[in-house]
């Protein structure tokens, strides 16, 4: 069972690293991207637990990736702080220029930002972040 837990945690770390692979360019930005990705993975778990249709969940998850990509690329932060993701939506112009300027796509992107803002401000993020942290910590401690 211990070996299976380590494999799950190794898989989680690798998933996060692959998810953020295009979000960094050096070791400092790699740590920032990983920390941002780890937080956004907790938000994705929250989305998975939400009473939403699979289609809506998929759209939110796609938008979460874009939020992370834009935050890592344009956020100008040396260290990740989840509070930096509150009071959005941010990077709407970048979204319109690089992804889509359709009214529906922009509204969807903004909706995901608002959901993220509520996730943080309500404090519900703590449950999901703690779960991710615990899983990753178990890996460092050998299970």
C-alpha positions as CSV (number, residue, x, y, z in Angstrom):
1,X,0.0,0.0,0.0
2,X,2.9,2.4,0.8
3,X,4.3,1.9,-2.7
4,X,0.9,2.7,-4.2
5,X,0.6,5.9,-2.2
6,X,4.1,7.0,-3.3
7,X,3.2,6.3,-6.9
8,X,0.0,8.5,-6.5
9,X,2.0,11.3,-5.0
10,X,4.8,11.0,-7.6
11,X,2.1,11.2,-10.2
12,X,0.6,14.3,-8.7
13,X,3.9,16.1,-8.5
14,X,4.6,15.1,-12.1
15,X,1.2,16.2,-13.2
16,X,1.7,19.6,-11.7
17,X,5.1,19.9,-13.2
18,X,3.8,19.0,-16.7
19,X,0.8,21.4,-16.2
20,X,3.1,24.4,-15.6
21,X,5.9,23.4,-18.0
22,X,5.3,26.4,-20.3
23,X,4.9,28.8,-17.4
24,X,8.5,29.3,-16.4
25,X,11.9,30.1,-17.9
26,X,14.4,29.7,-15.0
27,X,14.6,28.0,-11.5
28,X,13.0,31.0,-9.8
29,X,10.1,31.2,-12.1
30,X,9.9,27.4,-12.1
31,X,9.2,27.4,-8.3
32,X,6.7,30.2,-8.7
33,X,4.9,28.3,-11.5
34,X,4.9,25.1,-9.5
35,X,3.4,26.9,-6.4
36,X,0.8,28.6,-8.6
37,X,0.0,25.3,-10.3
38,X,-0.3,23.5,-7.0
39,X,-2.8,26.1,-5.8
40,X,-4.7,25.9,-9.1
41,X,-4.8,22.1,-8.8
42,X,-6.6,22.6,-5.5
43,X,-9.1,24.8,-7.3
44,X,-9.6,22.2,-10.0
45,X,-10.4,19.6,-7.3
46,X,-12.9,22.0,-5.9
47,X,-14.4,22.4,-9.4
48,X,-14.5,18.6,-9.7
49,X,-16.4,18.4,-6.4
50,X,-18.9,21.1,-7.5
51,X,-22.4,20.3,-8.7
52,X,-21.8,21.4,-12.2
53,X,-22.3,19.7,-15.5
54,X,-19.2,18.0,-17.0
55,X,-19.2,20.5,-19.8
56,X,-19.1,23.4,-17.5
57,X,-16.4,21.8,-15.4
58,X,-14.3,21.2,-18.5
59,X,-14.7,24.9,-19.5
60,X,-13.7,26.1,-16.1
61,X,-10.7,23.8,-16.1
62,X,-9.6,25.1,-19.4
63,X,-9.9,28.6,-18.1
64,X,-8.0,27.7,-15.0
65,X,-5.0,26.8,-17.1
66,X,-5.2,30.1,-18.9
67,X,-5.5,32.0,-15.6
68,X,-2.3,30.3,-14.5
69,X,-0.5,30.9,-17.8
70,X,-1.4,34.6,-17.8
71,X,-0.6,35.0,-14.1
72,X,2.8,33.3,-14.5
73,X,3.6,35.3,-17.7
74,X,2.2,38.7,-16.7
75,X,1.9,38.7,-13.0
76,X,5.4,40.1,-12.2
77,X,5.7,38.2,-8.9
78,X,8.8,36.6,-7.5
79,X,6.8,34.5,-5.0
80,X,3.4,33.0,-5.2
81,X,0.7,34.4,-2.9
82,X,-2.9,33.1,-3.4
83,X,-4.2,36.6,-2.5
84,X,-2.8,37.8,-5.8
85,X,-5.6,35.8,-7.5
86,X,-8.4,37.7,-5.7
87,X,-10.4,40.6,-7.1
88,X,-10.1,39.4,-10.7
89,X,-10.8,39.0,-13.5
90,X,-7.3,39.9,-14.7
91,X,-5.7,39.6,-18.1
92,X,-9.0,40.0,-20.0
93,X,-7.2,41.9,-22.8
94,X,-4.6,39.2,-23.1
95,X,-7.4,36.6,-23.2
96,X,-9.2,38.5,-26.0
97,X,-6.0,39.0,-28.0
98,X,-4.4,35.5,-27.6
99,X,-7.4,33.2,-27.0
100,X,-10.7,34.5,-28.1
101,X,-12.6,37.8,-28.3
102,X,-16.0,36.1,-28.5
103,X,-18.5,37.4,-26.0
104,X,-19.3,33.9,-24.7
105,X,-15.6,33.0,-24.3
106,X,-14.7,36.2,-22.4
107,X,-17.8,35.8,-20.1
108,X,-16.8,32.2,-19.4
109,X,-13.2,33.3,-18.6
110,X,-14.5,36.0,-16.3
111,X,-16.9,33.6,-14.6
112,X,-14.0,31.3,-13.8
113,X,-12.1,34.2,-12.2
114,X,-15.1,35.1,-10.1
115,X,-15.4,31.4,-9.0
116,X,-11.7,31.5,-8.1
117,X,-12.2,34.7,-6.1
118,X,-15.1,33.1,-4.1
119,X,-13.0,30.0,-3.6
120,X,-10.3,32.0,-2.0
121,X,-12.3,34.6,-0.1
122,X,-14.7,32.0,1.4
123,X,-11.7,30.1,2.9
124,X,-12.8,26.9,1.2
125,X,-9.4,26.8,-0.5
126,X,-7.8,25.7,2.8
127,X,-9.4,22.3,2.7
128,X,-8.2,21.7,-0.9
129,X,-4.8,23.2,-0.5
130,X,-4.2,21.2,2.6
131,X,-5.1,18.0,0.8
132,X,-2.6,18.7,-2.0
133,X,0.1,19.7,0.5
134,X,-0.4,16.6,2.5
135,X,-0.2,14.4,-0.6
136,X,3.0,16.1,-1.7
137,X,4.5,16.0,1.8
138,X,3.8,12.3,2.1
139,X,6.0,11.9,-0.9
140,X,8.9,13.9,0.6
141,X,8.7,11.8,3.8
142,X,8.6,8.5,1.9
143,X,4.9,7.9,2.3
